[in-house]
Amino acid sequence: MIGSPLVIAEKARARLRAILSGDMDAAGAYAGLDLANLPDAADLVITACEVNALHGTGTLLLRIFPNQASIISLRTHNFYDGDQNFGRVKLCLPLAQSARPEISAWLKWTLAGTKVRRILCLPYTPAEATVALAARDILGVPLCTYIMDDKNVCADGISDSLMGELFDKSSLRLVIGPEMRDAYEKKYGMSFWVMPPVVAESIVKRELTAPPAGMDLRRGVLLGNIWGQRWLDMLRQIFRGAGVTVDWYCNQINPPGLDYDRTELAADGIIQRDPIAEEDLPEILGSYAFAVVPTDTLDGISPPAVRAIAELSLPSRMVTMMATSHIPMLVVGSPATCAASFVERFDLGCTAPYERVAVSAAIENLLSSKRQADIRARAARLSGSFTAAGADEWIWGSLEAGRPITTDYEDMMPKRGVKTPVAQL
């Protein structure tokens, strides 16, 4: 959810090479630190990169924490050229690959004079886990770890020893979806709790409204980034000459890690549009009959980091589309992915493999008037359960309690073998 796993991995390797070669040093990184506005009572949020709307993790944090007056945002890398507008104070830790004593010294110097009340860590590389552990040790405050992207169970990235220490010292352990909860509980023998993607209350659409008259039933929408060249290539093969057009609202005008010509892409039935402003999502998404959600085949061919996203991370775009437009969703890929599980759990669409006949049949199914009405009514009833209103208080209150202060998310997305009472939603 942070960005293209392959592109980010290469940037991380380049940064480490710069550190080891001496091209990057602490003295240069300390210059221009944002320390003038440190709050008296602060909440430290540790991320791998800039928090912005170019990736799902950034979008979700911006929704969860609309009031950032107390937040010190500390990132360990720059993946987006320093583009961030999150936190009262915004810090990028120099030499995040360094030993813990050096990181502790930096934290003591940087946070001197400020009372940090609590820590939220979203680990993506070993650096975030190391920084969070150092911060907890020197500050002595509660730590919440929130896993949005797997870098330990299905994909390598953070060692078992480091991740185990982070979990052991966390008063609260959150994960993005039920599949990730089940996988991490099985591996570590600890309790993990679901904190799913949420949507800004201002764009949540609770009341069911009929689709606009004259809606083009042969035109679908694809929202957000595509996490792999292979996914895009297979989508092009499916929709090339299929008589269906898909408007792709990518988070980035020129998404890194993907190679394509926009004219040729359009000829294959996929038209790339400019990113949508959040406040425009309900109106724009509400004009489409169905949404396409590409995911992985889980056949072992895609890179492990890409497969891990599909297998364990609940796509925030799916919750967004459901809560803002009630649109039926077609997941293209393996039925064992998180995306497929989400539509199956709440009966919000269907799943088809990367095969033209199967995809065409699935679209026809979603376009039937009865199926459209059933899915949209169900999504309308469900949408309010995923509001971001009060999400920050829920996280901090749960951290203080050491467990969720309400069980709404767990009740909606219980452990394997327990069915969701969709009819009651």
Secondary structure, DSSP 4 states (H G I P E B T S, - for coil): --S-HHHHHHHHHHHHHHHHHTSS-HHHHHTT---TT--SEEEEEEESS--STTSHHHHHHHHH-S--TTEEEEES--SSTT----SSEEEE-TTTTS-HHHHHHHHHHHTTT-EEEEEEE--SSHHHHHHHHHHHHHH---EEEEESS-SSSSS-SS-HHHHHHHHHT-SEEEESSHHHHHHHHHHH-S--EE----B-GGG---S--PPPTT--TTEEEEES----HHHHHHHHHHHTTSS-EEEEE-SSSS-TT----HHHHHHTTEEEEPPPPGGGHHHHHTT-SEEEEE----SS-S-HHHHHHHHHPPPHHHHHHHHHH---EEEES-TTSHHHHHHHHHT-EEEE-S-HHHHHHHHHHHHSHHHHHHHHHHHHHHHGGGB-TTHHHHHHHHHHHTS-S--HHHHHS-STT----GGG-
